[in-house]
Amino acid sequence: MKVSSIDHVALVTTDLDRSIAFYHDILGLRRIERPAFRSQGAWMSSGSFELHLTINPDGHLRRQPSIDTGDIHFAVRVADFPAALGHLKANGYSEKAPDGDPKRLILRLEGPAPFQQAYLLDPDNHVIELNSAELKIP
């Protein structure tokens, strides 16, 4: 078997409208058509990336409202990392926000990865990594 690409990321949410607003307003995803599944949900996309949000009372959620960069997360690459950080900061995200604050931002501008990284949480405590399309110069 040879996987050609990741098709989508699926996340459980407790408040569909809140999650749609977050992924639209903060990450810039747009809502796309979703088949009429039995469960309530929404599909969002940006380019070929799709995010599938689902209401599932028995689904798995991270209970702690803190960013653990070693925990389960998904990463999205952004074309203009400084502009993405500016957008987050304009929406109240900050490295100075205390652990557990929903607007906490963790930056790794000089870490071991070959690109700059920013970590934040969605409204259901899912960890999201943003990374720069431009590689750091060694």
TAVEN-V959893 format. One line per field, one symbol per residue. ss: DSSP state (@ for helix, = for strand, . for the rest). phi: phi as a letter, one per 30 degrees, with the letter a starting at -180 (. if undefined). Layout:
ss=???
phi=???
This chain:
ss=........=====..@@@@@@@@@@....===........======..=======.................======..@@@@@@@@@@...=.........=.===......=======.....=========...
phi=.bdcaddaccbdbcbddddedddddccidcdbdbedddddaacbabiddbbccbdbecdcbddddbccdcdeabbbccdbdeddddddddcjdaddddejddcdbccbdbddddbdbbbbcddciddbccbddcdddd
